[in-house]
């Protein structure tokens, strides 16, 4: 089941969303479901004190539950510990390259437009798109607000995901994220799997309709991904293999070195057309 589509109005004439400051947090984290209900109550009080409206909080948390599949996914990211060859096999790297070349050929005008605007060529964007969602074919089936809330409550990365939760509430408050939306296990959104804060910071209008739809518009998802890489140091015309200037931007996408290497390799194979 795909995540519910939501649309993000462009907030600047350039069509790019900008982040709002994250509010402070302090509700007591936990490592199992037993304290989650109390945490939600405490968090809602904190969020209200930090300016989030009660009506937004009530709508956003109406169907939020402790999400065990999210915790299982968070604890089970074993593929990131594989060798490069094993990772490529597990993630279907050869298929991503083959299909990616076809995607590049079929969307030449779009990728040329994105490269003119952000300086990012097609290869790494297609590598991310293919590995994250199979080119938009599967974007997850977990309740987004439950996933983000569960990780905000969980002690392992509470601060980081509390900020993501505030970003998600911002999207809900503006009417851009449905409280019923579904996506990936960590709360990632859309065809290239943006966490809520990255939607706020880097969401970009790629198809020129004056809005950003990370789910239904491949142009918006890919433009936003290029904007993310640019925001993480991408320099137009520079190389992006390990040791080259733009590899640092790829490192910003995912902390796992094997994933970074896969993006660079797949992107190079697609851009080279071999």
C-alpha positions, 0 to 999 in steps of 0.5 A, spaced: 500 500 500 502 506 498 503 512 502 497 517 501 499 523 497 500 529 499 502 536 496 507 541 498 505 548 496 512 552 494 514 557 499 518 561 494 518 563 487 524 558 486 519 553 489 523 550 494 521 549 501 525 552 507 526 549 514 523 552 520 527 551 527 525 545 531 522 546 538 526 543 544 523 537 547 524 533 553 518 527 554 521 521 557 524 516 552 523 508 553 525 502 550 519 498 549 511 500 548 510 500 556 511 508 556 509 510 549 502 512 551 504 516 557 510 519 552 505 521 547 501 525 552 507 529 555 510 530 548 503 533 546 503 538 552 510 540 550 509 541 543 503 545 545 507 549 549 512 550 543 506 553 539 503 547 536 496 548 536 491 543 540 487 541 534 493 539 529 496 535 535 489 532 536 489 530 529 496 528 528 496 523 534 488 520 533 491 514 530 498 514 532 500 507 536 507 504 538 509 501 531 513 494 532 515 494 525 518 500 525 523 498 531 524 491 528 526 495 522 531 500 526 534 494 529 535 490 523 539 494 518 544 488 517 544 489 509 549 495 511 554 491 514 555 487 508 561 487 503 560 491 497 558 485 492 553 482 497 550 489 498 549 490 490 546 483 490 541 484 495 539 490 493 539 488 486 544 493 483 545 490 476 537 491 475 537 498 478 543 500 473 539 496 467 532 500 469 536 506 470 539 507 463 532 506 461 529 511 465 535 516 464 533 515 456 526 516 457 526 522 461 532 526 458 529 533 458 527 532 466 534 530 468 537 535 463 533 541 467 534 538 474 542 538 472 541 545 469 538 547 476 542 544 481 548 541 478 547 534 479 547 529 473 542 523 472 546 517 475 546 518 482 539 521 482 537 515 479 541 510 483 537 513 489 531 513 486 532 505 484 535 503 490 530 507 495 523 505 492 524 501 485 523 507 481 517 509 485 514 502 485 513 501 493 514 507 498 512 503 504 506 501 508 507 503 515 503 509 518 508 515 517 506 519 524 506 512 528 513 511 525 516 517 527 513 518 533 515 511 535 522 513 534 522 519 537 520 516 543 525 510 543 531 512 546 536 510 541 535 516 537 530 520 540 533 527 539 534 526 532 527 523 531 523 528 535 526 533 530 523 529 525 516 529 529 516 536 529 517 537 522 512 532 520 507 536 525 509 542 521 507 539 514 500 536 518 499 543 520 499 546 513 495 541 510 501 537 506 501 531 510 495 527 512 494 524 519 493 517 515 499 517 510 503 511 510 510 510 508 517 507 510 518 504 516 522 510 519 517 515 516 520 516 510 516 519 505 515 519 497 519 516 491 526 517 494 524 517 501 525 523 505 524 524 512 519 530 514 525 535 516 528 534 509 521 535 506 521 541 509 528 543 508 529 541 501 522 539 497 523 542 490 518 543 485 520 539 479 514 539 474 513 547 475 506 546 477 507 551 483 507 545 488 511 539 491 508 532 491 514 527 493 509 521 492 506 522 485 511 527 482 517 523 480 519 530 477 518 533 484 522 527 488 528 527 483 528 535 484 528 535 491 533 529 491 538 534 487 536 539 492 538 535 498 545 533 494 546 541 493 545 542 500 550 537 502 555 540 498 554 538 491 559 542 486 556 542 479 561 539 474 565 535 480 566 528 480 562 524 485 566 517 486 570 516 493 575 521 494 572 526 489 569 532 491 562 530 490 562 524 494 561 528 501 554 530 498 553 522 497 555 521 504 550 526 507 544 521 504 546 515 508 551 514 513 552 507 511 559 506 507 557 501 503 550 504 501 554 511 499 559 506 495 553 503 491 550 510 489 556 512 486 558 506 482 551 505 480 550 512 478 557 512 474 554 506 470 548 509 468 552 516 467 557 512 463 551 508 459 556 502 459 
